[in-house]
Amino acid sequence: RSVESQPAGETTRPKALSHYFRLDPLTDTDYLMNKRGLSVDTIGHRTFIGKIFNKTFVSRKTGETVINTVFPMENEQGTTAILLKNDSPTGLVNGHTWGERLESIWVSNLPRGHQPKELLICESPIDALSYHQLHPPKQPYDRLYVAIGGQPSSLQPLTVQRLIDRVKPEQVVLAHDNDNSGIRFNIGWAGRLQLPGQPPEQA
């Protein structure tokens, strides 16, 4: 299944994903709501169903049980890693090879064959959720969200370009962090991505 993502009502992929990475359904939303300020409506929006999970860890030092928030990272072949977001632990967990991880991105839901008005690229899936809450699209699938999961790799723009070529958004919005690194990433990505029908830049 490609990264153009899943219809909201489909359950086969999330079940397989949960089994492989030992993920739980998203029931503990304390981190997202109380620490990141996201609302129930945002977290439960059809755009994000099946794109956020929980995963339970037991600390080797203290024996304490920690429930983490998890975002699946995927390429054209499927999910290759999970992105952990919480107080601890946090970071990436690979399921396949590191090379596949370098291609992978987090993508929100989009019904097959639907053309979004815009495709928004940001650093973290939580940035995408926050942007959605602050600036909701007029229709649920008018905007497709893409997150790179941290420091961008050299291969991720290729995956995003293939996604752009498939879903054909009317515009692409670069929304990396508003700091020097984010501005640099935005400039770099702007030079590597093309909208459908846009002629290649001449050397």
Secondary structure, DSSP 8 states (H G I E B T S, - for coil): --TT---TT--HHHHHHHHHHT-B-S---HIIIIIT---HHHHT-TTTTTS-EEEEEE-TTT--EEEEEEEEEEETTEEEEEEEESSSS-EEEESS-HHHHHH-BEE----TT---SEEEEES-HHHHHHHHHHS--SSTTSEEEEE--SS--SSHHHHHHHHHHHH--SEEEE---SSHHHHHHHHHHHTT---TT------
